[in-house]
Structure formats: C-alpha cells, structure tokens
C-alpha cells in the first residue's frame, strides 16, 4: 500500500464562500499514481469545511448560505465571542456541523462521484483566509 500527500492553497472570502475543488483533488489523485484506493480531503482549520454538492449558482450562492444562516446565524451573540474577542462563533459551530474532512473512493485513477456531485470547500469565518487543503491518497 502507498500513501501520498498533496496540498494546494485557496484564497477565500468571508461568510460562506463556497469553492469547487473537485479538479484540484482529482489532480492530486492522478499525481499520486494510485490506481485504486481512497482520498481524504482535509482543511486544517476550525472555521472551514469540506463537503459535496451539485455546484450550481443557486445552490452554492444562496441556498447553502440561507440554510446555514437559519440554523447558525452569524449575527447571534455566541459565548465564543467573549472568550476570544472575535465574532466567528457561527463559523466554528458551522464547521463542527459540516466537518473539516471527507473521504472518497478512487477507481482507475479517478474519484468516484455522482453525476452532479462535486467536492466543495466552505469558508465559514468572518475574515478572508488563505487555506491549505490536504489530500491524503492511500491505495495501490
């Protein structure tokens, strides 16, 4: 079994920036030369998430943001704000809900995804960030 690590960087916008990272992850898988296995996609950060969706403008620009705002609004006064003096409590809670990693199967050097399924990164912080995404590919 082989383990291969590839990273790439993103420059993000605050408050629910959603970025399609499918091609970067697929490039990492192909660079690994692993034919069959798994790829784990991870963001090292407590106010960001990795997920999947159909990456289309209505869903990623309005629906995801509206949904998250209904359950974890940015304007809420979270206890976290008084602890650290910042105002990104919603981002931390959203990241806990959505998760910072996802794992996908690989077959014939390709990530197995549904027809309309893409891998997305979500910026959940109140500030723009530079994020590093880690792709750990395991297989043969």
N, C-alpha and C positions, 0 to 999 in steps of 0.2 A: 504494500500500500504506500502511496505517495501523498505527502501533504505539501501544499503550495500556498503561499500567501502573497496576495497582490493588493495594493492600496491605490486609491485615487481620491482626489480632493474636489470639494464643491464650495462655491461661494454662494451663500444663501441670503434671502431676505427674511425679515422677521414675520411673526404672526401667521403661521400656517402656509409657508412656502412649500409647494409640492413639486418635486423634480423627478422626472422619469429617468431612472438609472439602469434600465434594462440593458442597453447596449454596452455600458461600461462593465457591468457584471459579466455579460456574455464574452466580452473581450478578455476579461480576466480568466474565464474558464478556458477559452481557446489558447491563451498564452501558457496555461498550466500544462498543456498536452495530456491532460487526464481525460480518458475516453468515457468512463462510467464512474459515477460516484455522487458526491454531494458538494454543494457550495453553501457556505454560511456567509450571509451578508450582515455586517455589523457596523454600527456607528458608535464610537466611543464618546458618549455624551449623555447627560441626564435630561436634556430638553430637546431630544430629536427621536425620530422613529423610522423604522423600515417596515414597509407593508407591500401589499399588492392591490391593484385596482385596474379597471379599464381607464386608461389615461386619455380622457377626453375633456374638453374645456368646461362644460357644465358641471361635471362631477368634481374635477380637481380644483376648479377655481371658486365654486360656490357651494356645492353640496357637502363636500367634506368639511369645509370651514364652517358652514351653518350647523351641521350636525355636532361638531365638536364644541361650538360656541353654546349650543343648547345644554350640553351636559357638563362642560367645564369652561365657563366664560372667563375671558381674560380680565374683565373689569371687576371680578369678585375680589374681595379682600381675604386672601389666604394667610394662614398663620406663618407660612414660609416667608412672607414679605417682612414681617417684623423680626424674624430670626436673622436674615442676611441683609436687609435694607434694599433688596431688589424687588422687582414686581413680576417675577416669572413663575409664580406658584402654579398657574394653569399649565404652563409648559412642562413642568415636572410631572404633574398629575396626568397630562395627556400622554407623555412618554411612558409612564407606568401602565396606562391602559393599552397603548398601541404596541409597545415593546421596541427594543433597540436592535433586535436581530431577527432574521428569518432564514430558514434553511430550505434549499430547493434541490431536487434530484437532477442529475446530469446523465444523459444518454447520448452516445455518439458525439461527444464534444459540445452538446447543446443543453441549455437549461430547459427542463420540461415545464412549460407554462400553458395555460389555456389559450384559446384562440385570441381572446381580447384582454388577456391578463398581462400586465406589466409590473415590474418591480419599481416601487417608488420610495423616495426619501421625503420625510416631512420635517421641516424646520418648525419647532414649536416654541422657540424662545422669543423674547421681546426685542432682541437685537439681531442685526445681521451677523452671520458667523462664517468662519472658514472651517469646514468639516472634513475629516478624513474618514473614508469608508474602507473597511477591511473585508476582503473576500478571501476566505479560507476554503480551499478546494481540497477535498480528500477523495481518493479513489485509485483507480488503476488505468 
